[in-house]
Amino acid sequence: MININKDSYGQKIRVNLGQSLTAATDLTMKFVPKYGSEIDVTPTLGTSRVEVGDEYYEANQYLTYTVTDGMFDDYIGLWKKKATATISGEVISTELELFRVTGIQETRNNFFP
């Protein structure tokens, strides 16, 4: 499971579909928090081989999305990610994969002036 700091703007989140996506259309990624509203984004196709954890994602077989400012501010904790693509009219998608968003969540209960 990957960890992403909520303030790590520019960090890449990748999801491997394990097959060629060069002819794919309708690329989407979904991020689902344990609590709150899910986030749907439009990713880009990963075009070079990358190491993710202890495995490699082959070029043109994974999607990548760059974390934007404030994207994960509403919930610190466990999230799930999923990628979907359409190839020749057939929709393919991954299973939901867990990842963790870390950082300090300020609330009235833990804020001291």
Residue pairs with C-beta under 8 A, 6 or more apart in sequence:
1 97
1 98
1 99
1 100
2 13
2 52
2 53
2 99
2 100
3 99
3 100
3 101
3 102
4 11
4 13
4 67
4 72
4 99
4 100
4 101
4 102
5 11
5 101
5 102
5 103
6 71
6 72
6 73
6 76
6 101
6 102
6 103
7 103
8 67
9 67
9 68
9 69
9 71
10 66
10 67
11 66
11 67
12 64
12 65
12 66
12 67
13 29
13 31
13 64
13 65
13 66
13 67
13 81
13 99
14 46
14 50
14 52
14 57
14 62
14 63
14 64
14 65
15 29
15 43
15 62
15 63
15 81
15 82
15 83
15 94
15 97
16 52
16 57
16 61
16 62
16 94
17 61
17 62
17 63
17 83
17 85
17 92
17 93
17 94
18 61
19 61
19 92
20 60
20 61
21 27
21 45
21 60
21 61
21 62
21 63
21 85
21 87
22 45
22 60
23 87
23 88
24 45
24 85
24 86
24 87
25 85
25 86
25 87
26 84
26 85
26 86
26 91
27 42
27 43
27 44
27 45
27 63
27 83
27 84
27 85
28 40
28 41
28 42
28 43
28 83
28 84
28 85
29 40
29 41
29 42
29 43
29 63
29 65
29 81
29 82
29 83
29 84
30 38
30 39
30 40
30 41
30 81
30 82
30 83
30 84
31 38
31 39
31 41
31 79
31 80
31 81
32 38
32 79
32 80
32 81
32 82
32 96
33 74
33 75
33 77
33 78
33 79
33 101
34 75
34 77
34 78
34 79
35 75
35 77
36 74
36 75
37 74
39 71
41 65
43 63
43 64
43 65
43 83
44 63
44 64
44 65
45 60
45 62
45 63
45 64
46 57
46 59
46 60
46 61
46 62
46 63
46 64
47 59
47 60
48 59
49 56
49 57
49 58
49 59
50 56
50 57
50 62
51 57
62 83
63 83
63 85
72 79
72 101
72 103
75 101
76 101
76 102
76 103
76 104
76 105
77 100
77 101
78 98
78 99
78 100
78 101
79 98
79 99
79 100
79 101
80 96
80 97
80 98
80 99
81 96
81 97
81 99
82 93
82 94
82 95
82 96
82 97
83 93
83 94
84 91
84 92
84 93
84 94
85 91
85 92
85 93
86 92
